[in-house]
Amino acid sequence: MYQLSIEKLEIVLVNAETLYDNINSALVDERLGAIQRNITRNSPYIQKCGGLGPVVQRFSGKHVIVCGAGPSLEDSMSELKKYYQRKELVILAVDMALKPLLKAGITPSFVISCESTPVPFFYGVSTEKIHLLAFSGMSNINVRQWKGSMSFYNWLLRSEPFSELWKQAGEELGYVATASIVTTQAVSLVLGCNIQSLILAGNDLAFDKRYYTAGNMAMEQTALRQCRTIPAETDEYMRILRKRHYMINRRSKQWYTDHQFLAARQWLDELFSKVNVPVYDCSLPGCSEKSVIKKTMNEIIGELLPSRKKRRT
């Protein structure tokens, strides 16, 4: 296990280029076949629904909240429930965060998914009023389960075999600049839409005693597998043990992370250091304090949204 010492200054003892190369290699080795099959099966939906063009204006000029499924999302739920319908805000949830948000009474405007295997993110939930931002090679079963509107996109990977896949899917769909994890794809997409600010919630990119926020689909599946000798808590703890590739120390708090989360965080930190849009992060531990503004959701909402004055009766 590598240790990342993250205090006032952050020292990352890994080679970023090697980390990114490993992630891309994993995409080819593990997911290429599934992506190829899914693009073929998704073709009727792609032709019917089209690409990202029509949705860009729905983000323009807005404060966009990207909700991940990390445990810290729970700290933002009460504020999100109060304000998610404000016209100045757009909530974009990653697929794993959809069920926890809906259970808390929060309906996001958008959900984004790039999962190429049939993970049941959308099974048993109402999606008619939500717009899906779908990777062209995402699971066809999940596409068919979605009941609302949708738009498709490709990854900005020009090398083979990807360029041929995008020709098949349709090069006019639009591209996002990364294929790392669904959070990086969400961020890449919205930063190209002339937004006012970006807010990250529940995008922890690390873990300690819990991997996901409560009420998520993964815990539902774990509950179905649990028995007297392997309760749900043990199953989640075993997942955490398998993914303890790196240790993160930030002040007096300790987390763990894996190759994929670490690569995503380094990519986001580098990106945020170059953009002009204000980026807030209330995730724990989330991105580096050098690249984002660390505040609670309550503080962020109070700063960005003007308070509504009560009408005189």
Buried (B, 14 or more C-beta within 10 A) or exposed (E): EEEBEBEEEBEBEBEBEEBBEEBBEEBBEEBBEBBBBBBEBBBEBBEEBBBBEEBBEEBBEBBBBBBBBBBBBBBBBEBBEEBBEBEEBBBBBBBBBBBBBBEBEBBBBBBBBBBBEBBBBBEEBEBEEBBBBBBBBBBBBBBEBBBBBBBBBBBBBEEEEBEEBBEBBBEEBBBBBBBBBBBBBBBBBBBBBEBBBBBBBBBBBBBBEBBBBEBBBBBBBBEEEBEEEEEBEEBBBEBBEEBEBBBBBBEEEBBBBBBBBBBBBBBBBEBBEEEEEBBBBBBBBBBBBEBBBBBBBBBBBEEBEEEEEEEEE
